[in-house]
Amino acid sequence: SARSQLWRTQPLPEQQRNKKKQQQGLSGFNRVQAVSADFVVDFGICRLCLTTSCCAPFFGEPATGLRVPLWLLRQAGPHLPEYRQLLAHHGHAELCRNPELASELTVLPLTRCELDAAPIFTDIILVPIALGLVAKQSVGGVNQRAGLIVSEPLTGPADRAALALEFGAARGRLHCVLEALNLARRRLMGRAVLLGLAGAPWTLLARMAGDPGLAVGWLYSQPEACERLLDKLTGLLVDFLVDQVAAGAQALQVVEPLAGRLSPNLFCQFALPRLRRLASEVRARIGPGVPLILFAPSCHSVLEELACSGFDVLGVDHTMRPEHCRRVAAAAGVAVQGNLDPALLAYAPSEVLRDHVRRMLRSFGAKRYVCNVGAGLLPETPPEPPERLAELKRLVRLLVEDLSSKDE
C-alpha cells in the first residue's frame, strides 16, 4: 500500500543489522553524569548545566556576566544556497527522513553564523506520516519555504482513517528523527545546544484534518471523538520527546502554531490540557536539566494560560508586546523567548534593525531571555543573511552589556 511503501526504504540494510546496537547508542546519549558545569543558565525550575565546550558560545564567560542566547526557529531554509540545491535534488520529505541529510542541514547554518543553538531539521508532519497518513510537499519552488501537508486528510475524528491510525507502529517509524539528532549532536561537537522539536497535539489534529477550520468544527460537533484522538496524540508525543532527549537533544521545543485559530474557551478545553500533560509527563520521565520550550504564536488571549502550562520557556512571536510578555512570564516564573520580526532581517536597513533590537531588549530585559527570530528567516531575505545575523548578534551582545552595566 502507499502507506507502507512510504517507509519501506527505511532503514538501510546495514542499519537493520546494527539496529540493536544503534538503539543502545541512542538511549545512552543523555544519561545523567557527574560533570563539572562551568556554565549554567537558569530557566526557572530547570537549570541547564553543560560543560565548557558546549556552553561557552551559548552562555558566555562567567567573568563577563550575562549573555543573551540567539537562535532561529528554522535556521536552514531557502536563504541558504546549499539548502536550495538539496531541496531540488531530494525533496523536503527525503531531507527530513534521511538522517544524514537532516543532520547536515541542522549543522549547516552554524557554518555561516555562530548561532547559539541548532534546532533539528525536521517537519512536524512526520508524526501524522508515521501514523499512516499520506503526505506531499506543499506547492512552492526551491526559493520558497518548503513543508509537508497531509494529502489524504481525515474526514472526521472518528472516521475509518482515524480509527485505523497506527499508533502502535508510529514510535518506531520516527526513528529517523532520532538518528538525525544523534548524528547532529556528534557533528556539533559542543558548538551549540541541540534542540529537539515536535508539533503540539491540537496543531497536529488540525494538520491531519487538512483544514484548521474543519478541525475547529469537529471540536464543536464531535468533542468526545476529538478528546480521544488528542489524548492518543499526546501519549505518542510524550514518547517521541523523551526519545529525542535520549538521542541527544539538550532542549525540547513544542510548537503550537495553530492555537490562534481557537477561541479562548476551545483552547482551554482541548489544547491546554494536552500541553500541560505533555510538559508534566515529559518532565517526569527525563528529569531536570533539559529545558522545555513552548512556542505558540498569535495567542494574545491565552498568554497567561500558556505561561502556566508547565513549560520552562514561553516563546512569543513579533505580534505580541514584549513588555506584556515579560510581565506574564515573570508572574509565572518562566523564561521568555522572542520576538524579532523576520521581515526586519529581510527588508530593514541596518539602522532600522538596530532601533528595533534596542527597543526589544529594553522591553524584555537581559535576564532569563532568549533572543529569537520568529519562525525563521523569510524566503525574501537577501542572499547575505549570515552578515545580517552576525550584525544582529553583535548588536545583541553590545546592548546586553549596556543593560547589565546599568543594572549594576
C-alpha positions in Angstrom: 0.0 0.0 0.0 1.0 3.7 -0.3 1.3 4.0 3.4 3.6 1.0 3.9 5.6 1.9 0.8 6.4 5.3 2.3 8.6 3.6 5.0 9.8 0.5 3.0 13.2 2.0 2.2 14.0 2.8 5.9 16.3 1.8 7.4 19.2 0.8 5.3 20.3 -2.9 5.3 23.4 -2.1 7.3 21.3 -0.2 9.8 19.0 -3.1 10.1 21.9 -5.4 11.0 23.0 -3.0 13.7 19.6 -1.9 14.9 20.1 -3.1 18.4 23.5 -1.5 18.7 22.1 1.8 17.4 19.2 1.8 19.8 21.7 1.2 22.7 23.8 4.2 21.5 20.7 6.5 21.2 19.4 5.6 24.6 22.7 6.4 26.3 23.4 9.9 25.0 21.9 12.0 27.8 22.4 9.7 30.8 22.9 11.8 34.0 26.6 12.0 34.8 28.6 13.9 37.4 30.2 16.6 35.4 31.7 19.9 36.2 29.3 22.5 34.9 31.2 25.7 34.0 28.2 27.4 32.6 24.6 27.4 34.0 21.5 29.0 32.6 18.5 29.4 34.8 15.1 28.7 33.2 13.2 28.8 36.5 12.5 25.3 37.8 15.1 23.9 35.3 18.8 24.7 35.2 20.7 23.6 32.1 24.2 22.7 33.2 26.7 21.7 30.5 30.4 21.6 30.0 32.6 24.4 28.9 33.0 23.2 25.3 29.2 23.1 24.8 28.2 26.2 26.7 31.0 28.7 26.0 29.3 30.0 22.9 25.9 29.8 24.5 26.1 31.4 27.9 29.4 33.4 27.7 32.3 33.5 30.0 31.3 33.6 33.7 33.6 36.7 34.3 31.8 38.8 31.7 28.4 38.3 33.3 25.2 37.9 31.3 24.8 36.9 27.7 21.6 36.5 25.8 21.5 33.4 23.5 20.3 33.9 19.9 18.8 31.4 17.5 16.0 31.0 15.0 13.1 28.5 14.9 14.1 27.5 11.4 17.7 28.0 10.6 18.1 26.0 7.4 15.9 27.4 4.6 15.8 28.9 1.1 18.2 31.7 2.1 21.0 29.1 2.0 22.1 28.0 -1.5 23.1 24.6 -0.1 19.6 24.0 1.1 18.1 25.0 -2.3 20.4 22.5 -4.0 19.5 19.7 -1.7 15.8 20.5 -1.9 15.8 20.5 -5.7 17.6 17.1 -5.7 15.9 15.3 -2.9 12.6 17.0 -2.0 11.5 18.1 1.5 10.2 14.7 2.7 13.5 13.0 1.9 15.5 15.8 3.6 13.5 15.2 6.8 13.5 11.4 6.7 17.2 10.9 5.7 19.2 11.2 9.0 22.4 12.1 7.2 20.8 14.9 5.2 18.7 16.2 8.2 21.7 16.3 10.5 23.7 18.1 7.8 21.0 20.8 7.4 20.8 21.1 11.2 24.5 22.0 11.5 24.9 23.9 8.2 23.6 27.3 9.3 26.3 27.4 12.1 29.0 27.3 9.5 27.7 30.6 8.2 27.0 32.3 11.6 27.8 31.3 15.1 24.2 30.9 16.4 23.8 29.5 20.0 21.5 26.6 19.3 20.8 24.2 16.4 17.1 23.2 16.0 16.9 19.7 14.5 15.9 19.9 10.8 12.5 18.1 10.7 8.8 18.6 9.9 6.0 18.2 12.4 4.0 16.3 9.7 6.4 13.3 10.2 4.2 12.3 13.1 1.0 12.0 11.0 3.0 10.2 8.3 4.2 7.7 11.0 0.6 7.2 11.9 -0.1 6.0 8.4 -1.4 9.2 6.7 0.0 10.1 3.2 1.7 13.5 2.8 3.1 15.5 0.0 5.3 18.6 -0.4 3.5 21.8 -0.3 3.3 23.8 -3.5 6.3 26.1 -4.0 9.6 26.3 -5.7 13.1 25.8 -4.3 13.3 29.5 -3.5 10.3 29.3 -1.2 9.9 27.7 2.2 9.1 24.0 1.8 6.9 21.9 4.0 4.7 18.8 4.1 1.0 18.7 4.1 -1.4 15.7 4.5 -2.6 14.8 1.0 -5.3 12.4 2.2 -6.7 14.1 5.3 -9.2 12.7 7.8 -12.8 13.4 7.1 -13.7 13.2 10.8 -12.0 12.5 14.2 -13.7 9.1 14.3 -13.8 8.2 10.6 -12.4 4.9 9.2 -8.9 6.5 8.6 -8.8 8.0 12.1 -9.7 4.6 13.7 -7.0 3.0 11.5 -4.2 5.3 12.7 -1.2 3.1 13.5 -0.3 4.4 17.0 1.4 1.2 17.9 3.9 1.4 15.0 4.4 5.2 14.9 7.0 5.5 17.6 9.4 3.1 15.7 8.8 4.9 12.4 10.0 8.1 13.9 13.5 6.6 14.5 14.8 8.6 11.5 14.4 11.8 13.6 16.3 10.2 16.5 19.1 9.1 14.2 19.3 12.7 12.8 19.6 14.1 16.4 22.3 11.6 17.2 24.3 12.5 14.2 23.8 16.2 14.7 24.9 16.0 18.3 28.1 14.4 17.3 28.7 16.9 14.4 28.1 19.9 16.6 30.9 18.9 19.0 29.6 21.2 21.6 29.4 24.3 19.5 25.7 24.9 20.1 22.8 23.5 22.0 20.8 20.9 20.1 17.1 21.5 20.1 14.5 18.7 19.6 11.2 19.6 18.1 7.6 18.4 17.9 4.2 19.8 17.0 1.6 20.1 19.8 -1.5 17.8 19.7 -4.0 20.4 18.6 -1.8 21.6 15.8 -1.3 18.0 14.6 -5.0 17.3 14.7 -5.7 20.4 12.6 -3.0 19.4 10.1 -4.4 15.9 9.9 -7.8 17.4 9.0 -6.2 19.3 6.1 -8.0 22.5 7.1 -7.8 24.1 10.6 -11.3 25.5 10.2 -12.7 22.0 9.6 -10.9 20.7 12.8 -12.4 23.6 14.8 -15.8 22.4 13.6 -15.1 18.9 14.9 -14.4 20.3 18.3 -18.0 21.6 18.4 -19.7 18.7 16.6 -17.7 15.7 17.8 -16.0 16.8 21.0 -15.7 13.3 22.6 -14.1 11.8 19.5 -11.7 14.8 19.4 -10.8 14.3 23.0 -9.9 10.6 22.4 -7.8 11.4 19.3 -6.0 14.3 21.1 -5.2 12.1 24.1 -3.7 9.4 21.8 -1.6 12.0 20.0 -0.4 13.4 23.4 0.7 10.0 24.5 2.7 9.4 21.3 4.3 12.9 21.6 5.4 12.2 25.1 7.2 9.1 24.0 8.6 10.9 21.0 10.0 13.8 23.0 11.5 11.5 25.6 13.2 9.6 22.8 14.6 12.8 21.4 16.3 13.5 24.7 17.8 10.0 24.7 19.0 10.6 21.2 20.9 13.7 22.1 18.5 16.7 22.3 19.6 19.1 25.0 16.4 21.2 25.0 12.9 20.5 23.6 10.6 22.9 21.7 6.9 22.2 21.2 5.3 24.4 18.6 1.6 25.2 18.6 1.3 27.5 15.5 -2.5 26.9 15.1 -3.5 27.7 18.7 -4.6 31.2 17.5 -7.3 29.5 15.4 -9.1 28.6 18.6 -11.4 30.7 20.8 -10.1 31.0 24.4 -12.8 28.6 25.6 -11.9 26.0 23.0 -8.2 26.4 23.7 -8.7 25.9 27.4 -10.9 22.9 26.8 -9.0 21.0 24.2 -5.4 22.3 23.6 -4.3 23.5 27.1 -4.9 20.2 29.0 -2.8 18.3 26.4 0.0 20.9 26.6 0.0 20.5 30.4 0.1 16.8 30.2 2.9 16.9 27.7 5.1 19.1 29.9 4.3 17.1 33.1 4.8 13.6 31.7 7.9 14.5 29.7 9.5 16.3 32.7 8.7 13.3 35.0 10.5 10.9 32.6 13.5 13.0 31.6 14.1 14.7 35.0 15.7 18.1 35.4 18.3 19.6 33.1 16.5 19.7 29.7 14.6 23.0 29.2 11.1 22.6 27.7 10.1 25.5 25.3 6.6 26.2 24.1 6.1 28.4 21.1 2.5 29.4 20.3 2.4 32.5 18.0 -0.6 34.9 17.9 -2.0 33.7 21.2 -2.7 37.0 22.9 -5.9 35.9 24.6 -4.4 32.9 26.3 -0.9 34.0 27.0 -1.3 33.7 30.8 -2.5 30.1 30.4 0.4 29.2 28.1 2.9 30.6 30.6 1.4 28.4 33.4 1.2 25.3 31.3 4.3 23.7 32.8 7.0 24.6 30.2 10.2 26.4 31.3 10.3 28.9 28.4 7.5 30.8 26.8 8.1 31.5 23.1 6.3 34.5 21.6 6.2 36.0 18.2 6.5 39.5 16.8 2.8 40.3 17.1 2.9 40.4 20.9 4.1 43.3 23.0 7.4 42.5 24.8 6.5 44.4 28.0 3.3 42.4 28.4 5.1 39.1 27.6 7.8 39.8 30.1 5.2 40.6 32.9 3.3 37.4 32.2 6.4 35.3 32.1 7.8 36.8 35.3 4.5 36.2 37.1 4.6 32.5 36.0 8.2 32.1 36.9 9.3 31.2 33.4 11.8 32.5 30.9 10.8 34.2 27.7 11.9 33.7 24.1 11.2 36.1 21.2 10.3 38.1 19.3 12.1 39.9 16.4 10.0 40.3 13.3 11.6 38.1 10.5 10.8 40.8 8.0 13.3 43.1 9.6 16.2 40.9 8.5 14.7 40.6 5.0 14.0 44.3 4.4 15.1 46.7 7.1 18.2 48.9 6.7 20.9 48.4 9.5 19.8 51.5 11.4 16.2 50.4 11.5 17.3 46.9 12.6 19.4 48.4 15.4 16.5 50.6 16.6 14.1 47.6 16.8 16.5 45.3 18.5 17.4 48.0 21.1 13.7 48.5 21.9 13.1 44.8 22.1 15.9 44.2 24.5 15.0 47.1 26.7 11.4 45.7 26.9 12.4 42.1 27.6 15.4 42.7 29.7 18.6 40.6 29.6 17.8 38.1 32.3 16.1 34.7 31.6 15.6 35.7 28.0 16.4 34.1 24.6 16.6 36.4 21.6 14.7 34.6 18.8 13.7 35.5 15.3 10.1 34.5 14.9 9.5 31.5 12.6 12.9 31.9 11.0 14.2 33.8 8.0 11.8 34.7 5.3 12.5 33.4 1.7 12.8 37.0 0.7 15.8 37.6 3.0 18.8 38.9 0.9 21.4 36.3 -0.1 23.8 37.5 2.6 21.8 36.6 5.7 25.0 35.4 7.6 26.2 39.0 7.6 22.8 40.2 8.8 22.7 37.6 11.6 26.3 38.4 12.6 25.3 42.0 12.8 22.3 41.1 14.9 24.4 39.0 17.2 27.0 41.8 17.7 24.2 44.3 18.4 22.5 42.0 20.9 25.8 41.5 22.8 26.6 45.2 22.9 23.1 46.1 24.1 23.1 43.4 26.7 26.4 44.6 28.1 24.9 48.1 28.2 21.8 46.9 30.1 23.9 44.9 32.5 26.1 47.8 33.4 23.1 50.0 34.0 21.6 47.3 36.3 24.7 47.2 38.3 
